[in-house]
Amino acid sequence: MSIPNLLKRVQMFSNLNDAELEQIAEICVQKQATSGELILEQDTTGTEMYIVANGSVDVYVQSGEERHSLVVLGKGQVIGEMALIDQGHRSASVRATKNGATLYLIESQKFFDLCNANYHIGFIVMRNLAIDIAFKLRHRNLTIA
């Protein structure tokens, strides 16, 4: 599957046209993660996000010696997307599952540069991220109540 076709499956890139998806594809860097490889580490500073192209990844939080798996993500899903908003600390760790994963990395600075060159891409992606964050906050608040 080509990178633009993969990007069409990614919710945060919905409502972008083919030419805009091509521009995003140009800043993607392929990365292969082997079985059990640590991709993102909780409480470290994030400067990039990843799109899962093949395989899957386990998102988990570490509390002392205890590890709590939150979700397993697969093709077309993203990890580390908050790095596109700020370079804050990672809220969870991510490891490749037993069969490994093929990922596409997007560095936040390259993404910011692209958004400065094409405001429409920046607006659409940030809007989609805001919708996703609002959904997650609402869902979290419902489960706490």
Contacts in CASP RR format, 6 or more apart in sequence:
PFRMAT RR
TARGET T0000
AUTHOR 0000-0000-0000
METHOD contacts of the structure
MODEL  1
MSIPNLLKRVQMFSNLNDAELEQIAEICVQKQATSGELILEQDTTGTEMY
IVANGSVDVYVQSGEERHSLVVLGKGQVIGEMALIDQGHRSASVRATKNG
ATLYLIESQKFFDLCNANYHIGFIVMRNLAIDIAFKLRHRNLTIA
1 53 0 8 1.000
2 25 0 8 1.000
3 25 0 8 1.000
3 28 0 8 1.000
3 104 0 8 1.000
4 18 0 8 1.000
4 21 0 8 1.000
4 22 0 8 1.000
4 25 0 8 1.000
6 51 0 8 1.000
6 53 0 8 1.000
6 75 0 8 1.000
6 76 0 8 1.000
6 104 0 8 1.000
7 13 0 8 1.000
7 16 0 8 1.000
7 21 0 8 1.000
7 24 0 8 1.000
7 25 0 8 1.000
7 51 0 8 1.000
8 21 0 8 1.000
9 75 0 8 1.000
9 76 0 8 1.000
10 51 0 8 1.000
10 76 0 8 1.000
10 77 0 8 1.000
10 78 0 8 1.000
11 128 0 8 1.000
11 132 0 8 1.000
12 78 0 8 1.000
12 81 0 8 1.000
12 125 0 8 1.000
12 128 0 8 1.000
12 129 0 8 1.000
12 132 0 8 1.000
13 21 0 8 1.000
13 24 0 8 1.000
13 124 0 8 1.000
13 125 0 8 1.000
13 128 0 8 1.000
14 124 0 8 1.000
14 128 0 8 1.000
15 124 0 8 1.000
15 128 0 8 1.000
16 24 0 8 1.000
16 121 0 8 1.000
16 124 0 8 1.000
16 125 0 8 1.000
20 118 0 8 1.000
20 120 0 8 1.000
20 121 0 8 1.000
20 124 0 8 1.000
23 114 0 8 1.000
23 118 0 8 1.000
23 121 0 8 1.000
24 106 0 8 1.000
24 114 0 8 1.000
24 121 0 8 1.000
27 106 0 8 1.000
27 107 0 8 1.000
27 110 0 8 1.000
27 111 0 8 1.000
27 114 0 8 1.000
28 51 0 8 1.000
28 104 0 8 1.000
28 105 0 8 1.000
28 106 0 8 1.000
29 104 0 8 1.000
29 105 0 8 1.000
29 106 0 8 1.000
29 107 0 8 1.000
30 53 0 8 1.000
30 102 0 8 1.000
30 103 0 8 1.000
30 104 0 8 1.000
30 105 0 8 1.000
31 50 0 8 1.000
31 102 0 8 1.000
31 103 0 8 1.000
31 104 0 8 1.000
31 105 0 8 1.000
32 100 0 8 1.000
32 101 0 8 1.000
32 102 0 8 1.000
32 103 0 8 1.000
33 39 0 8 1.000
33 57 0 8 1.000
33 96 0 8 1.000
33 100 0 8 1.000
33 101 0 8 1.000
33 102 0 8 1.000
33 103 0 8 1.000
34 96 0 8 1.000
34 100 0 8 1.000
35 96 0 8 1.000
35 97 0 8 1.000
35 98 0 8 1.000
35 99 0 8 1.000
35 100 0 8 1.000
36 95 0 8 1.000
36 96 0 8 1.000
36 97 0 8 1.000
36 98 0 8 1.000
36 100 0 8 1.000
37 95 0 8 1.000
37 96 0 8 1.000
37 100 0 8 1.000
38 93 0 8 1.000
38 94 0 8 1.000
38 95 0 8 1.000
39 50 0 8 1.000
39 57 0 8 1.000
39 79 0 8 1.000
39 94 0 8 1.000
39 95 0 8 1.000
39 96 0 8 1.000
39 101 0 8 1.000
39 103 0 8 1.000
40 46 0 8 1.000
40 50 0 8 1.000
40 79 0 8 1.000
40 80 0 8 1.000
40 90 0 8 1.000
40 92 0 8 1.000
40 93 0 8 1.000
40 94 0 8 1.000
41 90 0 8 1.000
41 93 0 8 1.000
42 61 0 8 1.000
42 62 0 8 1.000
42 89 0 8 1.000
42 90 0 8 1.000
42 91 0 8 1.000
42 92 0 8 1.000
42 93 0 8 1.000
43 89 0 8 1.000
43 90 0 8 1.000
44 89 0 8 1.000
44 90 0 8 1.000
45 87 0 8 1.000
45 88 0 8 1.000
45 89 0 8 1.000
45 90 0 8 1.000
46 80 0 8 1.000
46 82 0 8 1.000
46 83 0 8 1.000
46 87 0 8 1.000
46 88 0 8 1.000
46 89 0 8 1.000
46 90 0 8 1.000
46 108 0 8 1.000
47 83 0 8 1.000
47 87 0 8 1.000
47 107 0 8 1.000
47 108 0 8 1.000
47 109 0 8 1.000
48 80 0 8 1.000
48 83 0 8 1.000
48 105 0 8 1.000
48 106 0 8 1.000
48 107 0 8 1.000
48 108 0 8 1.000
49 78 0 8 1.000
49 79 0 8 1.000
49 80 0 8 1.000
49 81 0 8 1.000
49 82 0 8 1.000
49 83 0 8 1.000
49 84 0 8 1.000
49 105 0 8 1.000
49 106 0 8 1.000
49 108 0 8 1.000
50 78 0 8 1.000
50 79 0 8 1.000
50 80 0 8 1.000
50 94 0 8 1.000
50 103 0 8 1.000
50 104 0 8 1.000
50 105 0 8 1.000
50 106 0 8 1.000
51 76 0 8 1.000
51 77 0 8 1.000
51 78 0 8 1.000
51 103 0 8 1.000
51 104 0 8 1.000
51 106 0 8 1.000
52 73 0 8 1.000
52 74 0 8 1.000
52 75 0 8 1.000
52 76 0 8 1.000
52 77 0 8 1.000
52 78 0 8 1.000
52 79 0 8 1.000
52 101 0 8 1.000
52 102 0 8 1.000
52 103 0 8 1.000
53 75 0 8 1.000
53 76 0 8 1.000
53 101 0 8 1.000
53 102 0 8 1.000
53 103 0 8 1.000
53 104 0 8 1.000
54 75 0 8 1.000
54 101 0 8 1.000
54 102 0 8 1.000
55 74 0 8 1.000
55 75 0 8 1.000
55 96 0 8 1.000
55 97 0 8 1.000
55 99 0 8 1.000
55 100 0 8 1.000
55 101 0 8 1.000
55 102 0 8 1.000
56 72 0 8 1.000
56 73 0 8 1.000
56 74 0 8 1.000
56 96 0 8 1.000
56 97 0 8 1.000
56 99 0 8 1.000
56 100 0 8 1.000
56 101 0 8 1.000
57 72 0 8 1.000
57 73 0 8 1.000
57 74 0 8 1.000
57 79 0 8 1.000
57 94 0 8 1.000
57 95 0 8 1.000
57 96 0 8 1.000
57 97 0 8 1.000
57 101 0 8 1.000
57 103 0 8 1.000
58 69 0 8 1.000
58 71 0 8 1.000
58 72 0 8 1.000
58 94 0 8 1.000
58 95 0 8 1.000
58 96 0 8 1.000
58 97 0 8 1.000
59 69 0 8 1.000
59 70 0 8 1.000
59 71 0 8 1.000
59 72 0 8 1.000
59 73 0 8 1.000
59 79 0 8 1.000
59 92 0 8 1.000
59 93 0 8 1.000
59 94 0 8 1.000
60 67 0 8 1.000
60 68 0 8 1.000
60 69 0 8 1.000
60 70 0 8 1.000
60 92 0 8 1.000
60 93 0 8 1.000
60 94 0 8 1.000
60 95 0 8 1.000
61 67 0 8 1.000
61 68 0 8 1.000
61 70 0 8 1.000
61 91 0 8 1.000
61 92 0 8 1.000
61 93 0 8 1.000
62 68 0 8 1.000
62 93 0 8 1.000
70 92 0 8 1.000
72 97 0 8 1.000
73 79 0 8 1.000
74 101 0 8 1.000
79 94 0 8 1.000
80 90 0 8 1.000
80 94 0 8 1.000
81 129 0 8 1.000
81 132 0 8 1.000
82 88 0 8 1.000
82 91 0 8 1.000
83 108 0 8 1.000
84 106 0 8 1.000
84 108 0 8 1.000
84 111 0 8 1.000
84 125 0 8 1.000
84 129 0 8 1.000
85 126 0 8 1.000
85 129 0 8 1.000
87 108 0 8 1.000
114 121 0 8 1.000
114 122 0 8 1.000
115 121 0 8 1.000
115 122 0 8 1.000
115 125 0 8 1.000
END
